[in-house]
Amino acid sequence: MRKTGVDSAAPPVARRPWLGATIGMLAILFASSCGYREPTGQRVPPPIWTQLTEFPVPTVPLSEKLRLLIWRDYLDPKILAFFEEHYNTKLEIVYFENNAELKEIFRKQPNDFDLLMPSDYVVEGYVKDKERPLLAPIRRENVPNLGRVKQILFRSPYDPELVYSVPMFHSCLGITFNIKQLQHIPRNFTLRAASDEENMLLFGYRALLDEPRVSLSAALIDDGIDPNAPSPEALTATANRLIKDVRSLGISLMASTLPEKMISNEIMLAVNWSGAAAVAAQKNPNIRFVLPQGRKFVQVDSFVIPATSKRRYSAEFFLNFLLIPEISGALTNYSLYANSNNDSTQFVSREILQGPAYMEPPFGSRIFFADLGKLEADFEREWIRIKQASAPAKAKIPSLLKSAEEELRKRDMAH
């Protein structure tokens, strides 16, 4: 029988012990260097979470459903299906491609969701909005596994002490490239090669993320400008430079399809997140990931509960479920994005731990995206100008694509 009831004022969840299977994998310390990472390999780890014999038990009936607005390809459908069946709660999911789309959907449908999955600077903006409360505080007694989150995230600038958010995944921004096609390893976000010849050969094989805040901030860093506090004039100047680069270098703007284009050798050089680089590297052994020189962006994708949700307790229970170490580890094994759960590392595939996903910049060089306030509209306006100039007019040089495909064929035959 389906459980019912509105639970916004539900009592705390009592912590219940559960047994985890004994797993003989050692935790791997991830590197703090700027060198490139090798591919993650092909081995698919077993579903460790299925070996659990006990799961948390709610102290009150959960809601019939939860409405989620989340990134695509983060949460393993098998785990979501298990939660639905085990707890008799339907998960209704809407996916978004970038943070701008999430904000627009939530703005138009402020009462429709129980959980959102924004990036850090969006969380900061929601927390700072004083006109009306947008987020409900996370009740720690209902999410005891929040204590497993890496301690550094409790000192994050976007939500100090994690009052409103539950960090789930983190990544760093770098350059993904095909080592068989580049003569020199790139060290900045301009995607410009060392020689005119190589720039010509790579025309049409480059990509930026189709997200104004991310790609414009990367360009500002290259121009020596603080990406969290640019003047409108400096932002326009950087956008003008980026427009010229997009046209002269044949740069495409992509979102969730970028890893696939890297795998198929349709893109050879891109600004990308470490987790997405791991996805591409798993299937294309020629893919590498490198952090840029200078300051390095780190981004955290968290869950938040809208203040309008009437299923707050069920949402908190679901978050606590995702933070079971075996579950968090399995989510990383599925998505290849590093998770925030400090106790999950032993359940993450060794190849992933040693690959791009767990690459970490030194602490002194890290920079978070900050909420821009009214300046965000300027970023979006400039990005529209850049997108209008983004379609390459010239054709790619096909020899690059053919040589990359031939290399992959040789490797497949060797195996």
Secondary structure, DSSP 8 states (H G I E B T S, - for coil): -------TT------------------------SS-B----S-----GGGG-S-----SS---SEEEEEEETTSS-HHHHHHHHHHHT-EEEEEEESSHHHHHHHHHH-TTS-SEE--BHHHHHHHHH--SS--EE---GGG-GGGGGB-GGGGG-SSSGGGSSEEEEEEEEEEEEEETTT-SS---STT---SSHHHHHHTTT-EEEES-HHHHHHHHHHHTT--TTS--HHHHHHHHHHHHHHHHHHTEEEESTTHHHHHHTTS-SEEEEEHHHHHHHHHH-TTEEEE--SS-EEEEEEEEEEETT-S-HHHHHHHHHHHTSHHHHHHHHHHH--EESBTT-GGGS-HHHHTSGGG----GGGEEE----TTHHHHHHHHHHHHHHT-S--S---HHHHHHHHHHHHHHHHH-
